[in-house]
Amino acid sequence: MSQQIQTINTLSLSDQEKPFFRICMQQTISENVRDLFRFKFHDSPPEEPIHLVAYYDSKDLIPLPVCYIHFYEWQGCLLCGGACVDQRVLKKMSPDERVSMRNAGGAYYLSLSTAFNHFQDKTLGVFGYCGDPLSERISLRAGFQKTPFKYVIAWWSSTMQDTGKLALIEKVRELGPF
């Protein structure tokens, strides 16, 4: 199967022509992305599309995955999970690149907010199941909202009507962790 990669956002330093950070939507993932997921979760990543992968493109190295988020299509919405950031790769960035990344909100924030912008007209909403306080803070800053149910967070596209939101949230709660 050929790897389809669509770059949906980049981050560059003002004095560089080539971006050092690329956020991509992918149907499949490479072995180095699988390694990142295994390192963080001690398990294999989901194989079903959709995969958001942010790469660090240094001058000396092959592109390294620095952030990964999985999205799974479900009832006209997306379920979001498996988010992870590789701090080891962030440490390989130059001081100027790290400052630029921090000014953009960080790798996870920039990746998640880019995903929301990308999905704006493609889905009714995105749901997350989040129990980590740091991840929740960043997720809420990126656009997720708390719901009446502990751990369930939601982001709504502009096409979603308020009348159907609670029913979808209740169905997501019934799914449990994903």
Residue pairs with C-beta under 8 A, 6 or more apart in sequence:
1 27
1 28
3 26
3 27
3 28
3 30
4 26
4 27
4 28
5 24
5 25
5 26
6 24
6 25
6 26
7 22
7 23
7 24
8 23
8 24
8 25
8 114
8 115
8 117
8 118
9 22
9 23
9 110
9 114
9 117
10 19
10 21
10 22
10 23
11 19
11 20
11 21
11 100
11 101
11 104
11 110
12 18
12 19
12 20
12 21
13 20
13 96
13 97
13 100
18 57
19 57
20 56
20 57
20 58
20 93
20 97
20 100
21 54
21 55
21 56
21 57
21 66
21 97
21 101
21 107
21 110
22 54
22 55
22 57
22 63
23 52
23 53
23 54
23 67
23 110
23 111
23 114
23 115
24 52
24 53
24 54
24 55
25 50
25 51
25 52
25 118
26 49
26 50
26 51
26 52
26 53
27 49
27 50
27 51
28 47
28 49
28 51
29 45
29 51
29 53
29 68
30 65
32 64
32 65
33 45
33 51
33 53
33 65
33 68
34 44
34 45
36 65
36 68
36 84
36 86
37 43
37 44
37 45
37 68
37 82
37 84
38 44
38 45
39 86
40 84
40 86
41 82
41 84
45 51
45 68
45 70
45 82
46 70
46 72
46 82
48 72
49 71
50 70
50 71
50 72
50 73
50 78
51 68
51 69
51 70
51 71
52 67
52 68
52 69
52 70
52 71
52 111
52 114
52 115
53 65
53 67
53 68
54 65
54 66
54 67
54 68
54 107
54 110
54 111
55 63
55 64
55 65
55 66
56 63
56 64
56 65
56 66
56 89
56 90
56 92
56 93
57 63
58 64
58 92
58 93
61 92
64 86
64 89
64 92
65 86
65 89
66 85
66 86
66 89
66 90
66 107
67 83
67 84
67 85
67 86
67 107
67 108
67 111
68 82
68 83
68 84
69 80
69 81
69 82
69 83
69 108
69 111
69 112
69 115
70 80
70 81
70 82
70 83
71 78
71 79
71 80
71 115
71 119
71 126
72 78
72 79
72 81
72 178
73 123
74 127
75 168
75 171
76 123
76 124
77 123
77 124
77 125
77 126
77 127
77 168
78 119
78 123
78 125
78 126
78 127
79 126
79 127
79 128
79 129
79 172
79 175
79 178
80 112
80 115
80 126
80 127
80 128
81 128
81 129
81 178
83 108
83 112
83 135
85 106
85 107
85 108
90 98
90 101
90 107
93 101
101 107
101 110
104 110
105 113
105 138
105 141
105 142
106 138
108 135
108 138
108 142
109 138
109 141
109 142
112 138
112 139
112 142
112 143
112 144
113 142
113 143
115 126
116 126
116 142
116 143
116 155
119 126
119 157
120 157
120 158
121 157
121 158
121 159
122 157
123 157
124 156
124 157
124 159
124 160
124 164
124 168
125 154
125 155
125 156
125 157
125 160
125 165
125 168
126 144
126 154
126 155
127 152
127 153
127 154
127 155
127 168
127 169
127 172
128 139
128 144
128 152
128 153
128 154
128 155
129 151
129 152
129 153
129 172
129 175
129 176
129 177
129 178
130 136
130 139
130 144
130 151
130 153
131 151
136 153
139 153
140 146
140 153
143 155
144 153
144 154
144 155
145 153
145 154
145 155
145 156
146 153
147 153
147 154
147 169
147 173
148 166
148 169
149 169
149 170
149 172
149 173
151 177
152 169
152 172
152 173
154 165
154 168
154 169
154 172
156 165
